Amino acid sequence: MISCSLCGAPIGAREQVYHEVLGFERDRKQGGTNALRCRRRTGKIAHRFCVDREAQHIGAAQGSLL
């Protein structure tokens, strides 16, 4: 079974997940960045809610405190 790279818990077959990717982006003159080029998956997978927590700066360990 595949485990979440953020919390370590198993990922079920029907769960929504994110795939970690690597690539290159270019800064825009207007600010921000352009699309990711030479994109490739790293093989790491995480639960959607774990990624959402991480994006809100709430780590997997802190999530249990909520």
Backbone hydrogen bonds, N-H to C=O, Kabsch-Sander energy under -0.5 kcal/mol:
donor,donor_aa,acceptor,acceptor_aa,energy
4,C,9,A,-3.0
5,S,45,I,-2.7
8,G,4,C,-1.5
11,I,2,I,-2.9
12,G,10,P,-0.6
15,E,12,G,-1.2
18,Y,46,A,-2.5
20,E,44,K,-2.4
22,L,40,R,-2.7
24,F,37,R,-2.5
28,R,32,G,-2.0
31,G,28,R,-1.4
34,N,26,R,-2.3
37,R,24,F,-3.6
40,R,22,L,-2.3
42,T,20,E,-2.3
43,G,20,E,-0.6
46,A,18,Y,-2.1
48,R,16,Q,-2.1
51,V,47,H,-2.0
52,D,48,R,-2.4
53,R,49,F,-2.1
54,E,50,C,-2.4
55,A,51,V,-2.5
56,Q,52,D,-1.2
57,H,54,E,-1.6
58,I,53,R,-3.2
59,G,57,H,-0.6
63,G,59,G,-1.6
64,S,60,A,-0.6
64,S,61,A,-0.6
65,L,62,Q,-1.9
66,L,62,Q,-0.5
66,L,63,G,-1.1
